[in-house]
Amino acid sequence: MKIPLLDLKVQYLSIKNEVDSAIQGVLNNTSFIMGEEVNKFEESLKSYIRSEYAVSCASGSDALLLALMAIDVKEGDEVITTPYTFFATAGAISRLGAKPVFVDIDEDDCNIDVSKIEKAVTENTKAIIPVHLYGKCADMEKISEIASRYDLKVIEDACQSIGANFRFEDGTVKQAGTIGDIGCFSFFPSKNLGAYGDGGAVVTNNKDLAEKIKILRVHGSSPKYYHKYIGINSRLDAIQAAILNVKIKYLDEWTMRRIEKAKIYSNMIKEKVMENRISYYPFFEYGKQHIYHQFVIQIENRDEVIKRLNDNGIGTAVYYPVPLHIQECFKDLGYKKGDMSVSERKAETTLALPIYPELKKIFIEKIIDIIGCKS
């Protein structure tokens, strides 16, 4: 019995006729760049996210870059973010000549530790990029308060959290990506809403920012050949938009099934695994507070567990083995090992287990049995 970390084929087969028809439609009309399918997806996305504007682009990495360009981040500016995330978050900051300022993560949910953000603010700070890691929102209430106090922009890296929500103390519930000034999404194939290639989008409730991002994604030109800004070429392919137009209709159903799988994992860990074997695993009772892009546990004997799982045909992954503050490309920032102790500990001990809507309960039982065995 082989259990992959993610099975994209089984999902494709469940919607094959719709997807194939959508792709054929694009081939028939030969409108491959922008066009009707892209416009339709942007309308569907903003309706799903409940934002005023949605602007598609070529990738989640470009979404982050476009968002920073839209708020005029430049050389000498500082942007606060987390070291425990995919490289694109900090990479976009550096590409504009700005300085990533890293703040360690919270022990409980691996998101940025809001109690440490304020100490990182300087006169050069331009923005905060919280990352909603693994499908759960960072503490956007406190982040928003800090941003307001220091007049900072907030760009949400929601690339792993489409459909997740955040509940404020007054009971207000908002979707990931709609709380800050700009939200960034990725449609990389492995994402909960994944295309069959790269894709991304930026959402905002600010008309001026939306219009600027639309211009920036087409080399900064408006109209064509008349360049208002120095932009980039970052457009969502029509074929990818057509695929996403099919898949977004199923996203809520798939999300709830992911949450069900996470609950099964949680219950089995409590029942079958020795307490000292797993020190962290995510499950949150409230609604779509966590949409489980990944199900990540913390386990001290990680290498042994990975080998045992792999020997039994079970896929795993480590997100992320080297925190950004000690990556070679950021050595000039002056960070050293020990500066972000929680991020470093998570990098050494966390492990992602298979999770996808079609994952069978018997598969989860096998995974937990193998983790829980003594040798």
C-alpha positions, 0 to 999 in steps of 0.5 A: 500500500503506497500513500503519497504525500499528495495525490493530484491524479485522484482529484483530477479523475473526479473532475476530468470531464469538466477540466478537459472540456474547459481546456478544450474551450481555450484551445478552440477559441485560441485566447491564451493570454488574459481574455474571458477565462481569466476575467471569469476567474478573477470575478469568481475569486473575489466573490469567494474571498469576499474582496472588492478586487482580485488581480491574477498573475503568473505565480504566488511569488509574483503576487508578493512582488507585485504587492510590494511594488504597489506600495512602493517598497524600495531600497532602504525600506524594511519589511518585517516577516517570518524566517519560517516560510517558503523563500518567496516571501523574503525573496520578493523583499530583497529583489526590490532592494529592501531589507527583510527583518525576521521575527521568530514564530509562535510555538503553537501554530508556527506563525509569526510571534506577534509579541515580538513584532513591535520590537522589530519596527524602526523608522525604515519599516514600511510593511509587515508580511505575516504568513498564514502558514500551513492553512491557519491565519496569523493573529491578524487582530494584533498585527493590524493594531501594530500596523495602525499604530506605526502607519505600516502596510500589511501584506498577507502571504495567504499562499497556503491558506485560501478559504481559511478565516480569522475570528476577531474578538468582537466576533467578526470573521474575515477571510485570509487575504482580506484583512490587511491592505493586500492579500497574496495567493498561489495556485501552484498545483499542490495548493488547496486550489491548485492549477496544473502549472503556476498561477497566483493572484493579489486581492485588495479592497483598495481600488487604487492599489488594484488598478496599480497592480493591474498595470504593474503585471503588464510591464507597467503599461497603460494603455499598451506601449505607454509605460506608467511604471517599470513593471513586470510580465506576470499574467495568468495563462488562460488555460490555468484560469479555465482549470481554476474556474472548474476547481474553485466550485469544489473548494469548500467541499475539499476544504471540509474533507481536509478538516475531517482528515485532520480531525481523524489524525488528531483523534488517532494521535491521542489514542495510539501514539505515545505522548512523548513521541509527538509534541505538536500537531494541529487541530482547531475546533472552530470552522475553517480557522485552519484549512490544512494545506499541510498537516504538520507534526513535531517529533523528536526522532524525525529522521527515524520516523521518516525512514520508517514511513518511507520504507512503508511507501508513505510520502512525507516532507519537511517544511522547512529544513533551513529557516530563512535567517540562516540561509546563505543568501541572507548572510549579509543581514547579520543573523546567526544560528540561535537568533530564532530559536523556535524557527530553528527547533521547528526546522529540526523536528517538524514533519508533514504527513499526507493530507488531501481530500481523498485520503482514506481513513485506513491510510491515516490509521496505517500512518499513525500506527507506523509513527507510534510503533517503538522501533 
